[in-house]
């Protein structure tokens, strides 16, 4: 009887080995895919560091510079919104936005470009009307 018990025990051990091997292959494939995803993300971030792009018309650096320009002219903006991109190239963006102060509302046109390695915002046209 011990021969039949030994013969019966061998096949389950043999079938367990391929199942464990299959389970080991799944994590390898999964880790390879995850590694590839992280590689692509890392390369895209490296590209953005080496070749930065201009911020958008409504991006925080842009709106901060617009508010600073008005503040330097002693004009308090109460609102800045409704941003529109007119043109968009790698070297320059042309935009429009609605502005409001305590006494006036209007539309400004402005350009975003590089000045060396810094972003420059230049207001090109201001069209205002009394509230």
C-alpha positions as CSV (number, residue, x, y, z in Angstrom):
1,X,0.0,0.0,0.0
2,X,2.8,2.3,0.6
3,X,3.7,2.1,-3.2
4,X,0.2,3.3,-4.1
5,X,0.4,6.2,-1.7
6,X,3.8,7.2,-3.1
7,X,2.5,7.0,-6.6
8,X,-0.5,9.0,-5.7
9,X,1.5,11.8,-4.1
10,X,3.9,12.4,-7.0
11,X,1.4,13.7,-9.6
12,X,0.1,16.6,-7.4
13,X,3.6,17.8,-6.7
14,X,4.4,17.7,-10.5
15,X,1.3,19.7,-11.4
16,X,2.0,22.3,-8.6
17,X,5.4,23.1,-10.1
18,X,4.1,24.4,-13.5
19,X,1.4,26.4,-11.7
20,X,4.1,28.1,-9.5
21,X,6.2,28.8,-12.6
22,X,3.2,30.5,-14.3
23,X,2.6,32.6,-11.2
24,X,6.2,33.7,-11.2
25,X,6.0,34.8,-14.9
26,X,3.0,37.1,-14.3
27,X,4.8,39.4,-11.8
28,X,7.8,39.6,-14.2
29,X,5.6,40.7,-17.0
30,X,3.8,43.1,-14.7
31,X,7.0,44.6,-13.3
32,X,8.4,45.0,-16.9
33,X,5.2,46.9,-18.0
34,X,5.3,49.1,-14.8
35,X,9.0,49.7,-15.4
36,X,8.4,50.7,-19.0
37,X,5.6,53.1,-17.9
38,X,7.9,54.8,-15.3
39,X,10.7,55.0,-17.9
40,X,8.3,56.8,-20.4
41,X,7.2,59.2,-17.6
42,X,10.8,59.9,-16.6
43,X,11.9,60.6,-20.1
44,X,9.0,63.0,-20.7
45,X,9.9,64.9,-17.6
46,X,13.5,65.0,-18.6
47,X,12.4,66.4,-22.0
48,X,10.3,69.1,-20.3
49,X,13.3,70.1,-18.2
50,X,15.7,70.3,-21.2
51,X,13.1,71.8,-23.6
52,X,10.6,73.7,-21.4
53,X,7.4,75.0,-23.1
54,X,5.7,78.3,-22.6
55,X,3.0,78.5,-19.9
56,X,-0.6,78.7,-21.1
57,X,-2.6,81.9,-21.3
58,X,-4.4,81.1,-18.0
59,X,-1.4,79.4,-16.2
60,X,-0.4,80.7,-12.8
61,X,3.0,82.1,-13.9
62,X,1.2,84.1,-16.7
63,X,-1.6,85.5,-14.5
64,X,0.8,86.3,-11.8
65,X,2.9,88.4,-14.2
66,X,-0.2,90.2,-15.5
67,X,-1.3,91.0,-12.0
68,X,2.2,92.3,-11.3
69,X,2.2,94.5,-14.4
70,X,-1.1,96.1,-13.2
71,X,0.1,96.4,-9.6
72,X,3.3,98.2,-10.8
73,X,1.0,100.7,-12.6
74,X,-1.0,101.2,-9.3
75,X,-4.1,99.5,-10.8
76,X,-5.9,96.9,-8.6
77,X,-7.5,94.1,-10.7
78,X,-10.7,92.8,-9.1
79,X,-11.0,90.0,-11.7
80,X,-9.0,88.4,-14.5
81,X,-10.6,85.7,-16.5
82,X,-12.2,84.4,-19.7
83,X,-8.8,83.6,-21.2
84,X,-8.5,82.9,-25.0
85,X,-5.5,81.7,-26.9
86,X,-5.2,83.5,-30.2
87,X,-2.0,82.1,-31.6
88,X,0.3,79.4,-30.1
89,X,3.8,78.6,-31.3
90,X,6.8,77.2,-29.5
91,X,8.3,80.7,-29.3
92,X,5.3,82.9,-28.6
93,X,1.7,82.8,-27.5
94,X,-0.8,85.6,-28.2
95,X,-3.8,85.7,-25.8
96,X,-6.8,87.8,-24.7
97,X,-8.4,88.0,-21.3
98,X,-11.2,90.0,-19.6
99,X,-10.1,92.3,-16.8
100,X,-12.0,94.4,-14.3
101,X,-11.1,97.0,-11.8
102,X,-13.2,98.9,-9.3
103,X,-14.1,101.5,-12.0
104,X,-13.6,99.8,-15.4
105,X,-13.9,96.5,-17.3
106,X,-12.2,95.6,-20.4
107,X,-10.3,93.2,-22.6
108,X,-6.5,93.0,-22.8
109,X,-4.4,91.4,-25.4
110,X,-1.0,90.0,-24.4
111,X,2.0,88.0,-25.6
112,X,3.9,85.3,-23.8
113,X,7.5,84.6,-24.9
114,X,10.9,83.7,-23.6
115,X,13.4,86.4,-22.4
116,X,16.5,84.2,-21.9
117,X,15.3,81.4,-19.7
118,X,12.5,83.5,-18.1
119,X,8.9,83.8,-19.2
120,X,8.0,87.3,-20.4
121,X,4.4,88.7,-20.6
122,X,3.9,91.8,-22.7
123,X,0.5,93.5,-22.7
124,X,-0.1,94.7,-26.3
125,X,-3.5,96.2,-26.2
126,X,-6.0,97.4,-23.5
127,X,-9.6,98.1,-24.4
128,X,-11.6,99.4,-21.3
129,X,-15.0,100.9,-20.6
130,X,-16.4,102.5,-17.4
131,X,-18.6,100.3,-15.2
